Amino acid sequence: MDIDAFVAAHKPTWDRLEALVRHRGSLSGAEVDELVDLYQRTATHLSIVRSGSDQLLVGRLSALVARARSAVTGAHTPAWREFVRFFTVSFPVVAYRARWWWAATAGAFLVVSVVLGVWIARNPGVQAAVASPEEIRQLVEHDFADYYSDHPAGAFAGQVWINNAWVSMQVIAMSVLLGIPIPYILWQNAANVGVSGGLMASYDRLDVFFGLITPHGLLELTAVFLAAAVGMRLGWTAIDPGPRKRTEALAEQGRAVVSVALGLVAVLLVSGLIEAMVTPSPLPTWARIGIGVIAEGAFLAYVVFFGRRALRAGESGDLERAPDVAPSS
């Protein structure tokens, strides 16, 4: 191949590409299209000259193609913007889209807990089947309250955070099995709440029960309900994918589950801090419950505000949304 003739024939293309790359921040729509076309042509030229012996030309075209590729594919969004986008778009919109599954999960859990608690509280025979009178008295008068104050607050917060995250991750992991085991996991947790509440009620200690469980339990259970909701929604997507292909719908919903898993790490951290520092504190009961209600209200308001706004903007919360910005006019 005659290198001089090759360079003479294509040098205007390379010069024009270099000029477009230099001014990529102010290109018109037509110039963006031209940039992409010239980038592809120059990449072809580079593959041709690589078989020759003109290393200077290869080096020049390699650098030009690399710069043009960066202009075509765009630069990565700064990490802080991706972080902000996750907590103002991706996580809240996934939670908001699952709101009916979320509400139904919470409703079913509360119904089971209340029915089971009332049944236990009103039936001494059932109480006897759960534990001996001495064990129940120990739980009601000492163990239930002591659980929240037996350990240093810092260590307890970490332990609670890990435990709550583990429960939520179990629920989310079950989405791999199309959410089928999730109702059983919820049943186990509802049974624990119902049994504890029923035993406390049988000794007229419901004030202690709600005074200790409400501050952190509102936010903690809300997080678990959300994890369960998106997991079961994934299972339903396998049955009814809507107008999309089943594989596409499952892939999008699966990534949404991952989004919720990441977001709940922060939510459960707040819940763990409340459980470790507010629940056992000497604050009056109304103040402790008030802190829990405020945290719960703030979280729900956050989801509704940012989630609804993102949904109206056409966002799905899909983590596969490309973080790159292509040149545009």
C-alpha positions as CSV (number, residue, x, y, z in Angstrom):
1,M,0.0,0.0,0.0
2,D,1.3,3.5,-0.9
3,I,1.2,5.2,2.5
4,D,1.7,8.7,1.0
5,A,-1.3,8.3,-1.3
6,F,-3.3,6.8,1.6
7,V,-2.5,9.8,3.8
8,A,-3.3,12.3,1.0
9,A,-6.7,10.7,0.3
10,H,-7.8,10.5,4.0
11,K,-6.0,13.4,5.7
12,P,-9.1,15.8,5.3
13,T,-11.2,13.2,7.1
14,W,-8.8,13.0,10.0
15,D,-8.4,16.8,10.2
16,R,-12.2,17.2,10.2
17,L,-12.6,14.6,12.9
18,E,-9.9,16.2,15.0
19,A,-11.7,19.6,14.7
20,L,-15.0,18.1,15.8
21,V,-13.4,16.3,18.8
22,R,-11.8,19.6,19.8
23,H,-15.2,21.4,19.8
24,R,-17.4,18.5,21.0
25,G,-19.1,20.5,23.7
26,S,-20.7,22.9,21.2
27,L,-21.7,20.6,18.3
28,S,-25.0,20.8,16.4
29,G,-27.1,17.6,15.8
30,A,-25.7,17.3,12.3
31,E,-22.1,17.7,13.5
32,V,-22.7,15.0,16.2
33,D,-23.8,12.6,13.4
34,E,-20.8,13.6,11.4
35,L,-18.5,13.0,14.3
36,V,-19.8,9.4,14.8
37,D,-19.4,8.7,11.0
38,L,-15.9,10.0,10.9
39,Y,-14.9,8.1,14.0
40,Q,-16.1,4.9,12.4
41,R,-14.2,5.6,9.2
42,T,-11.0,6.6,11.0
43,A,-11.2,3.4,13.1
44,T,-11.3,1.5,9.8
45,H,-8.3,3.4,8.5
46,L,-6.4,2.6,11.7
47,S,-7.0,-1.1,11.3
48,I,-5.7,-0.8,7.7
49,V,-2.4,1.0,8.5
50,R,-1.7,-1.2,11.5
51,S,-0.6,-3.9,9.0
52,G,2.0,-1.5,7.5
53,S,5.3,-0.2,8.9
54,D,4.5,3.5,9.5
55,Q,4.4,3.5,13.3
56,L,4.1,7.3,13.4
57,L,0.9,7.2,11.4
58,V,-0.4,4.3,13.5
59,G,0.3,6.3,16.7
60,R,-1.4,9.4,15.4
61,L,-4.5,7.6,14.3
62,S,-4.6,5.6,17.5
63,A,-4.6,8.8,19.6
64,L,-7.3,10.4,17.3
65,V,-9.5,7.3,17.5
66,A,-9.2,7.1,21.3
67,R,-10.2,10.8,21.6
68,A,-13.0,10.4,19.2
69,R,-14.3,7.3,21.1
70,S,-14.3,9.3,24.3
71,A,-16.4,12.0,22.5
72,V,-18.8,9.5,21.0
73,T,-19.4,7.4,24.1
74,G,-19.3,10.4,26.5
75,A,-17.7,10.8,29.9
76,H,-18.9,9.0,33.0
77,T,-21.1,11.0,35.3
78,P,-19.2,12.0,38.5
79,A,-19.7,9.5,41.3
80,W,-21.5,12.0,43.5
81,R,-24.1,12.6,40.8
82,E,-24.7,8.8,40.5
83,F,-25.1,8.7,44.3
84,V,-27.5,11.6,44.3
85,R,-29.4,10.1,41.4
86,F,-29.7,6.7,43.2
87,F,-31.3,8.3,46.3
88,T,-33.5,10.8,44.5
89,V,-34.6,8.6,41.5
90,S,-33.6,5.0,41.4
91,F,-34.5,3.8,44.9
92,P,-37.6,5.9,45.6
93,V,-39.2,5.3,42.2
94,V,-38.8,1.5,42.6
95,A,-40.4,1.7,46.0
96,Y,-43.2,3.9,44.8
97,R,-44.0,1.6,41.8
98,A,-44.3,-1.3,44.3
99,R,-46.5,0.7,46.6
100,W,-49.6,-1.5,46.3
101,W,-47.6,-4.7,46.8
102,W,-45.9,-2.9,49.7
103,A,-49.2,-1.8,51.3
104,A,-50.8,-5.3,50.8
105,T,-47.8,-6.9,52.5
106,A,-47.9,-4.6,55.5
107,G,-51.7,-5.1,55.8
108,A,-51.4,-8.9,55.7
109,F,-48.6,-8.9,58.2
110,L,-50.4,-6.7,60.7
111,V,-53.6,-8.8,60.4
112,V,-51.8,-12.0,61.1
113,S,-49.9,-10.4,64.0
114,V,-53.0,-8.9,65.6
115,V,-55.1,-12.1,65.2
116,L,-52.4,-14.3,66.6
117,G,-51.7,-11.9,69.5
118,V,-55.4,-11.7,70.5
119,W,-55.7,-15.5,70.3
120,I,-52.7,-16.0,72.6
121,A,-53.7,-13.3,75.0
122,R,-57.2,-14.8,75.5
123,N,-56.2,-18.4,75.7
124,P,-54.1,-19.6,78.8
125,G,-53.9,-23.0,77.2
126,V,-52.2,-21.6,74.2
127,Q,-49.8,-19.6,76.4
128,A,-49.0,-22.8,78.3
129,A,-48.1,-24.5,75.0
130,V,-45.8,-21.6,74.1
131,A,-43.8,-21.6,77.4
132,S,-44.1,-22.4,81.1
133,P,-45.6,-19.7,83.4
134,E,-42.2,-19.0,84.9
135,E,-40.6,-18.5,81.4
136,I,-43.5,-16.2,80.4
137,R,-43.2,-14.1,83.6
138,Q,-39.4,-13.8,83.0
139,L,-40.0,-12.7,79.5
140,V,-42.7,-10.2,80.3
141,E,-41.2,-8.7,83.4
142,H,-37.5,-8.7,82.5
143,D,-36.2,-10.2,79.2
144,F,-38.3,-8.2,76.8
145,A,-37.2,-4.8,78.2
146,D,-33.7,-5.9,79.1
147,Y,-33.0,-7.0,75.5
148,Y,-32.7,-3.3,74.5
149,S,-30.4,-2.2,77.2
150,D,-28.1,-5.2,77.9
151,H,-25.4,-4.1,75.5
152,P,-23.5,-0.8,74.7
153,A,-25.4,1.3,72.3
154,G,-22.7,1.4,69.6
155,A,-22.2,-2.4,69.5
156,F,-26.0,-3.0,69.8
157,A,-26.7,-0.7,66.8
158,G,-24.2,-2.6,64.7
159,Q,-25.7,-5.9,65.8
160,V,-29.2,-4.8,65.1
161,W,-28.3,-3.3,61.7
162,I,-26.6,-6.6,60.6
163,N,-29.6,-8.6,61.8
164,N,-32.2,-6.5,60.1
165,A,-30.2,-6.3,57.0
166,W,-29.9,-10.1,57.1
167,V,-33.6,-10.6,57.3
168,S,-34.2,-8.1,54.5
169,M,-31.5,-9.8,52.4
170,Q,-33.1,-13.2,53.0
171,V,-36.4,-11.8,51.7
172,I,-34.7,-10.2,48.7
173,A,-32.7,-13.4,48.0
174,M,-35.9,-15.4,47.8
175,S,-36.9,-13.3,44.8
176,V,-34.5,-15.5,42.9
177,L,-37.1,-18.3,43.6
178,L,-39.7,-15.9,42.1
179,G,-40.7,-14.8,45.6
180,I,-42.5,-18.1,46.5
181,P,-40.8,-18.5,50.0
182,I,-41.3,-14.9,51.0
183,P,-44.8,-15.3,52.6
184,Y,-43.4,-18.0,54.9
185,I,-40.5,-15.7,56.0
186,L,-43.1,-13.0,56.7
187,W,-45.3,-15.5,58.6
188,Q,-42.3,-16.3,60.9
189,N,-41.7,-12.7,61.7
190,A,-45.5,-11.9,62.1
191,A,-45.7,-14.9,64.5
192,N,-42.8,-13.6,66.6
193,V,-44.5,-10.2,66.9
194,G,-47.9,-11.8,67.6
195,V,-46.6,-14.2,70.2
196,S,-44.6,-11.5,72.0
197,G,-47.5,-9.1,71.9
198,G,-50.0,-11.7,73.1
199,L,-47.9,-12.7,76.0
200,M,-47.3,-9.1,77.1
201,A,-51.0,-8.4,76.8
202,S,-51.9,-11.4,79.0
203,Y,-49.9,-9.7,81.8
204,D,-51.3,-6.2,81.0
205,R,-48.0,-5.0,79.7
206,L,-49.0,-3.8,76.3
207,D,-47.9,-0.3,77.2
208,V,-44.4,-1.6,77.6
209,F,-44.6,-3.7,74.5
210,F,-45.6,-0.8,72.2
211,G,-43.4,1.7,74.0
212,L,-40.4,-0.5,73.2
213,I,-41.2,-1.9,69.8
214,T,-42.8,1.2,68.1
215,P,-39.8,3.6,68.0
216,H,-37.7,1.4,65.8
217,G,-40.3,-1.2,64.7
218,L,-42.2,1.2,62.4
219,L,-39.2,1.9,60.1
220,E,-37.7,-1.6,60.5
221,L,-40.9,-3.4,59.5
222,T,-41.6,-1.0,56.7
223,A,-38.2,-1.8,55.3
224,V,-38.9,-5.5,55.5
225,F,-42.3,-5.1,53.9
226,L,-40.7,-3.2,51.0
227,A,-38.1,-5.9,50.5
228,A,-40.9,-8.5,50.5
229,A,-43.0,-6.5,48.1
230,V,-40.4,-6.1,45.4
231,G,-39.5,-9.8,45.7
232,M,-43.0,-11.0,45.3
233,R,-43.6,-8.5,42.5
234,L,-40.7,-10.1,40.7
235,G,-42.4,-13.5,41.0
236,W,-45.6,-12.1,39.6
237,T,-43.7,-10.5,36.7
238,A,-42.8,-14.1,35.7
239,I,-46.5,-14.9,35.5
240,D,-47.7,-11.6,34.0
241,P,-44.9,-9.7,32.3
242,G,-47.3,-7.3,30.6
243,P,-46.7,-6.0,27.1
244,R,-42.9,-6.7,27.2
245,K,-41.0,-9.9,26.6
246,R,-40.9,-12.0,29.8
247,T,-37.1,-12.0,29.8
248,E,-36.9,-8.2,29.5
249,A,-39.5,-7.7,32.2
250,L,-37.8,-10.1,34.6
251,A,-34.4,-8.5,34.0
252,E,-35.8,-5.0,34.7
253,Q,-37.6,-6.1,37.9
254,G,-34.6,-8.1,39.0
255,R,-32.4,-5.0,38.8
256,A,-35.1,-3.1,40.7
257,V,-34.8,-5.6,43.5
258,V,-31.1,-4.9,43.7
259,S,-31.8,-1.2,43.8
260,V,-34.1,-1.8,46.8
261,A,-31.5,-3.9,48.5
262,L,-28.9,-1.1,48.3
263,G,-31.3,1.5,49.4
264,L,-32.5,-0.5,52.5
265,V,-29.0,-0.6,53.8
266,A,-29.3,3.1,54.7
267,V,-32.9,2.8,55.9
268,L,-32.0,-0.1,58.2
269,L,-29.0,1.8,59.5
270,V,-31.3,4.5,60.7
271,S,-33.7,1.9,62.2
272,G,-30.8,0.2,64.0
273,L,-29.6,3.5,65.5
274,I,-33.1,4.3,66.8
275,E,-33.3,0.8,68.3
276,A,-30.0,1.1,70.0
277,M,-30.1,4.7,71.2
278,V,-33.8,5.8,71.4
279,T,-35.7,2.6,72.4
280,P,-33.8,2.0,75.7
281,S,-33.3,5.7,76.5
282,P,-34.8,7.3,79.6
283,L,-36.9,9.5,77.4
284,P,-40.7,9.5,78.1
285,T,-42.6,6.9,76.1
286,W,-44.4,9.5,74.1
287,A,-41.1,11.1,73.0
288,R,-39.6,7.7,72.0
289,I,-42.7,6.8,70.0
290,G,-42.7,10.3,68.5
291,I,-39.2,9.9,67.2
292,G,-40.2,6.6,65.6
293,V,-43.3,8.1,64.0
294,I,-41.3,11.1,62.7
295,A,-38.7,8.7,61.1
296,E,-41.4,6.6,59.6
297,G,-43.3,9.6,58.2
298,A,-40.1,11.1,56.8
299,F,-39.3,7.9,55.0
300,L,-42.7,7.5,53.5
301,A,-42.8,11.2,52.5
302,Y,-39.4,10.8,50.9
303,V,-40.6,7.8,48.8
304,V,-43.8,9.5,47.8
305,F,-42.2,12.8,46.8
306,F,-39.2,11.6,44.9
307,G,-40.8,8.4,43.7
308,R,-43.9,10.1,42.2
309,R,-41.8,12.8,40.6
310,A,-39.4,10.3,39.0
311,L,-42.4,8.2,37.8
312,R,-44.0,11.2,36.1
313,A,-40.6,11.9,34.4
314,G,-40.7,8.4,32.9
315,E,-38.1,6.8,35.2
316,S,-38.2,3.1,36.0
317,G,-35.3,3.0,38.5
318,D,-33.5,0.4,36.3
319,L,-29.9,0.2,37.4
320,E,-28.9,-0.5,33.8
321,R,-29.7,3.0,32.7
322,A,-26.5,4.1,31.0
323,P,-24.4,6.5,33.1
324,D,-22.8,7.9,30.0
325,V,-23.8,11.0,28.2
326,A,-23.6,11.0,24.5
327,P,-22.9,14.2,22.5
328,S,-26.0,16.1,21.8
329,S,-26.9,19.5,20.3
